[in-house]
Amino acid sequence: MNNIIFLSHVAADKPYVDEVRSKLDQSNVFYDLKSIAPGESNLAAMKDGVLRSTVFCLFISPATKASPWVGYEQTLAEVQSVKASSFTPIVVPINSATYRDAPEWMRGYFSTSASFLPSDIARLISAHHFRNLVSSGQAKESLLAGREEFLFASTVRVNTRRASTNKPVNFLIMSGIESMGRKAFASNLIPRLFPTETLGGPFLDIARFADSLDLHLSLLDTIHGQRSQSRTEQEKDLFQKMTAAEQAQTIHANLRHFGELNQTVIVRSAFGLRDKDRNLKPWLQNLVTLLQSDRSSRIFWISERRISDAVLLPYPNVIDINVPEISEPATTELLSALVGRDKIPPPVASTLGRLSGGHPGTVHHAASLINNSGRSAESLTTSDGAITSYQDSILRETIKSYSNKDDFRSVLHVVALLPRVKFDDVLEVLGGQNEQLRATLDELVDACLVSFSQETGYRMPEVARAAARRVIGPPPDDLVGALVTYFNSRLKAERIDQQTVEALLYLTLRTTGEMPEVIKRIVTPATLQSAVEATYQRGLAALDESFRTNFLLVAKLSHLVDAMPMPPDIAEDILYMGADALSRIADDPTPIIEVMRRKGFASANYAMGNYQFYRLRDNAAAIVSLERALAGRSYVKRTSRLLARLYLLEGRAAPALEVLNKLGDSRVLRDSGLLSQKIKALRALGRRAEAAQLLPNLQALNDDYGEYHMNVASDMMRAGRVPDALAAVRRAKERPRANQQSLLFLECALMLDLGDFGLFDHASAVANAAGRSDDLSHLRARAALAHKDWREAERQWGLIQRPGRTDRYLLVRILESKLSDPVIAGSTTEMADVRRVYEETLGKLANSPEVFDR
C-alpha cells in the first residue's frame, strides 16, 4: 500500500534531516539504511520505498548534486509523479541552497523558506501525507455536514468586519458544546478566509483551564521542540514574573513566527479566555490589541465558553462564532457517509440522526459503534442507551455545575422543556428580578448550553436539552404549576406548536393525570410516542426516587392510546412501556396488559411474564406466559433472554439451551445478554469447555448489558475475592443497558462486606421506592452482619419472600456467625438445629445454577 514518506538527502545533511525525522511518525518514514531490512538490496529497497511513497521530500543543499544515490531517488520520483496522482514532491532547501541546486523538474516544488524550522517542515510533510492518504481512500478527514450555509454566513461576517474597520480579523473564537464539530468547522473556514494559507498550521490542544503560561509553553514546544526540565522550569519562572503586557508581547512574538509562514494557529482549550466578570483576561486584552496592527499572525481558539459581543466591542479584530447543532437531515447524511450507505437503511439512519440531537460527536460515536464494535444500527435505535450515555458523559458535569444553584436550576428546567422562549416568557414563568434573570440566562449562553437570537429568543441545542432533562430530572411541583398556567395562556391565544404540545402533555399529565381536550385534538401519535419514550428512558436512567415519578407518568401516558386513532405498532409500543413501567415500580400492570390483549397484541404475554417474574416472583406462571409469547413470535429476543434465565433459575438448563439454540448462533453471538445466558446454560449442564470457548466472544462484544463483567464478578464472589468482585460490578455499571438498580444493590452489598456503609442509605431508599422489598431486606441483613449482629441479620433474612442464590450465600454467612456464638455453642439442640439448616442451605447452593437471581 502506498503510504510512505520518503526523505531524500545526502549524508552531509543528515544531522538536520534527523531533526525533522524525529518529529514524524517513524512507522511511515523511509529514511536511510535503517529502513532497509537485513539482506535486502539497497537499490531494490530504495526503488520500492519511492514507489510506495505518497510524499517524496528532497532536502536540497549545495552538496546534493554530487550524490549518485540522491540522483537515483530523484529519477524514480520523477517517474512516480507522472504515474500516481496522490504523490507529492516537496523540496526543502537548506544550507543556503537555491532552486538552481534542484533538478529542473523539481524547481516548481519548493515548499519552504529560511523561516521554516525543522518542526515546521515536519508538520508540512505530515499534512501533505495525510491529504494524499485521504485522496487515495486510505484515511478519512473530518466531514463538514450541514453547515455549508453557516460557513458561508461566517465568511461573510468576517469579510464584512474587515471591510468596515479596515483592520485584520485575526482572533476567531469557535465556541460551542464539546464535540460539536468546532475544529472541523475552523479547518474549513480557514481556507475561505485565507486562500493562500500554507498547509500544516499547528494545532495546540492545551489544558481545559489553560492560561497565558500554558499557551506560551505550548507555542515554544511547537516551534523549538521539547525542552529539558531545567529549561522548562527556568522558562516558567521568568514568564510568570512578567506583567500581563510583557506576557502578551512574548506570545505575540511566537505567533509572528507562524504569521511569517502564512499559517493559522488553532488552539483548543475549553476555558481560560475570560475572567470571573466575563471580561477577557488582562494578558489576552493586551495580545488582541497587539494583533490589531499585525496583518500576518492569526489564531483560532476552540472554546466551550462564549465571549459576548459587548465584551468584544473594543476589539474589532476578534469575533466569537458560536458553532450550532446541525439539522436532522445533515446528521442522517453524515452517518450514512461514515458507515456506508449500503450498510444502513435510510429509515434507520434517519432515526439515529434524530437521536443524535444535531450533535456531530454523537453521530461519529454511533458510526464507531457500528463500524468497530459489531453493533447493528437497528440495535442503537431500539435501545438508545449507548447514545444517551455518551451525550451525558460530555454534558453531565457542565449541567450539574449549574443545576446545583437554585436560580440556574429553575431556568434550566424552563429552557430544557420549552423549544424556544423569549425573555418575557421566562420572566412570566419564574418571576423575580429582571437583572438577575438576565444575568443567569447570559451565563448559560456564555456556557454554550443556551443560544440566543433576537428573532427566536433563547433555546437549548437539542443534545443539551435532552441531556439536561435526564440529568436534572423533572421540575418541582411549584414550577410545574407555573408552567401549566403559562401553557394554558398560550393555548387560549392559539400560539402552539408540536414541541409545545409535548411539553404541555408532560406537565399536565404529571399534575392531573388528564389530558386537556384541546391537546387531544392536536397531539399526534408520534408526539405521544416521543413523550412516552423520553419519560421511560428518564425512568431507566434514574437512581433516585424520581424514577418512580417518571414511570408513573409513562403509565398515565399509555392510557391515552384509547383517546385517539393510532397505528397498531405505535399503540403496542406505548402500551408495552406503560406495563413495564408499572412492573418496575411494583404496581399492577394487568389493566394495561388487558388492553393489549383486547387489541390483539401478542406482546401482552411478554409483559405479563415480565410482571410475574420480577414482581410476583411466580416463576412457573412467568414461564407459561413467556412460552406463549415465544410461540406468538412476540419480542423474540427479549422473550428468549428472559425465558432462558427463568429456566436456569428453575434448574432446567436443557430447555434454556434449546431456546437459545433456536435463535441461531448469528443472533446469540452478537448479543451479550443472550450469549451470557448460553454460557450459564452450558456451565449448568457441565459443558464447561464449550462455555469457556464462548467467554472470549462475550468479552469481544460491545457488552451493553455488562454481562461479561457480571460473569467475572460471579467468579470473584465464589472465590471470596470481594474487592475484585466489586471492581467488576463497577465496570458493569458503565455499560449503557446494564440494570443499574440491581447493580447498585450488588455494589452496596459488596461494600458492606468490606465494612463500607457509604451506599447503604441511598441503596435502601431506592429499593424501598422501587418496591423491591427482598433487596431491601437483603441489604439490611448484610448491614447487620457487618455490625456482627447475626440475630438482626437472621430476622431481616427471614423477611425475604423468595430467596435466591445470592440470598442463600448470605444465609450461609449468617449461620456461620451464629455457630461461632458462645451462647449457641452452649446448647446442643441449638447447635444441631443450626447445623441442619446450614447443611440444607449448602445443598441448595450446590444444586442451583450460577446466575444472579435479581
ABEGO torsion letter per residue (X at the ends): XBABBBBBBBAAAAAAAAAAAAABBAAABBABAAABBBGBBAAAAAAAAAAABABBBBBBBAAAAABAAAAAAAAAAAAAAAABABBBBBBBBBGGBBAAABBAAAAAABABBAABBAAAAAAAAAAAAAAAAAAAGABBBBBBBGAAAAAAAAAAAAAAAAAAAGBBBABBBBBEBBGAGAAAAAAAAAAAABAABBBGBBBBBBBAABBAAAAAAAAAAAAAEBBBAAAAAAAAAAAAABBAAAAAAAAAAAAAAAAAAGBBBBBBBABGABBAAGBBBAAAAAAAAAAAABAABBBBBBBABBBBAAAAAABAABBBBBBBBBBAAAAAAAAAAAAEAAABBAAAAAAAAAAAGGBAAAAAAAAAAAAAAGBBAAAAAABAAAAAAAAAAAAAAAAAAAAABAAAAAAAAAAAABABBBAAAAAAAAEEBAAAAAAAAAAAAAAGABBBBAAAEBBBBAAAAAAAAAAAEBBBAAAAAAAAAAAAAAAAAGBBBAAAAAAAAAAAAAAAGBBBAAAAAABBAAAAAAAAAAAAAAAAABABAAAAAAAAAAAAAAAAAAABBBBAAAAAAAAAAAAAAAAAAGBBAAAAAAAAAAAGBAAAAAAAAAAAAAAAGBAAAAAAAAAAAAAAGBGAAAAAAAAAAAAAAAGBAAAAAAAAAAAEAAAAAABAAAAAAAAAAAAAAGBAAAAAAAAAAAAABBBAAGAAAAAAAAAAAAAGBAAAAAAAAAAAAABAABBAAAAAAAAAAAAAAAGBAAAAAAAAAAAAAAGBAAAAAAAAAAAAAAAGBAAAAAAAAAABABBBAAAAAAAAAAAAAAAABAAAAABAAAAAAAAAAAAAAAAAAAABBBBBAX
